[in-house]
């Protein structure tokens, strides 16, 4: 008997913001390397009963990269997990981790299960925002087409073509406009390319710039509008000489083309936009998630050319079978990019590894983190011990918060073993206070001795 368990494995890079007490970067605009990838650990979608006997993270930084090109010499991260199945039946765990942003970094990722290399499957999930929310994204990866109260594969999509034909009596306009009042519970609108869209108070205002049109397009410009669900026509159609539409010219209004609207299935409409490297199920579900995004003004209204894979995050998916009462070692290796800032004349290379994901395993026994480097550790979020090859941390529980640390190019200053929560600026302040206090005490003693001598002389 095999029990299937969903789990998430993340093991790729994420840049971090500059340390808050380091001050502003001298050249932050030129030297900051903003990376969209993430680097973190393993967690399950639900309580799986799988125990993590050991998680060992080895981050190797043999040589710091040039400040302006941190991608030339990235750190190497190898994360090893020992999974223990305490149940009396085998457990098949489905694991995921995000694919690096570039093909070169993707090739550097390797996955091993029980010492053998495996080839994961590429999947996609809608991310939508810059904030990384792994549980939410991975929960969207399924093998079934998503259906909700509005979107389903057989829903109607009506394509209406509008033709702009300026009247000979009107001046040449700069913009043309479509304005809709619609109910998002019965209709969702997708506009033709190059449309600029504003949504306020349930009203959708789409307009197109005409100044870039040339030749025959100046005389006849076609625009398509796609209505998902119930088809509707615009409440207003007009042209103007400004984007706000305050200077209208009624003579230049345009109307639907003579051809009848064209209808198609929503599943086919989405399928015709699918990139060749994205699976049909992941693509359909990703588009539905994108169209279901809510803003302060209602559901998102987009242009057709905005429906691209840029809204999707690629993931790797693979399965690991842990035998009943047995242990399996899973190792993932990839690169880790730093964020580089210039502070007080020296370059600081900052890294982050997310540890909080491991908190959802049924049991977690040991965490070991090795930072292998000849450089000095600067402001780590956890307390490390200095070793011959770098720095080490071993503990039997999960720390609160994430692992963040920096490396400096000047080895004479190291804060690798400072007490947790104390920054260099805080330590300097404490030292100065101690010096001032000692100086004040010395001055008081000297004053007291002089005063006694004066009394005796009298």
Secondary structure, 3 states (H helix, E strand, C coil): CEEEEEEEECCCCCCCCCCHHHCCCCCHHHHCCCCCCCCECEEECCCCCEEEEEEEEEEEECCCCCCCCCCCCCEEEEEEEEEEECCCCEEEEEEEEECCCCHHHHHHCEEEECCEECCCEEEEEECCCCCCCHHHHHHCCCCCCCCCCCCCCCCEEEEEEEEECCCCCCCCCCEEEEEEECCCCCEEEEECCCCEEEEECCEEEEEEECCCCCHHHHCCEEEEEEEEECCCCCCEEEEECCCCCCCEEHHHCCEECCCCCEEEEHHHHHHCCCCCCCCHHHHHHHHHHHHCCEECCEECCEEHHHCCHHHEEEEEEEEEEECCCCEEEEEEEEEECCEEEEECCEEEEEEEEECHHHHHCCEECCEEEEEEECCEEECCCCCCEEECCEEEEEECCCCCCCEEEEEECCCCCCCCCCCCCCCHHHHHHHHHHHHHHHHHHHHHHHHHHHHHHHHHHC
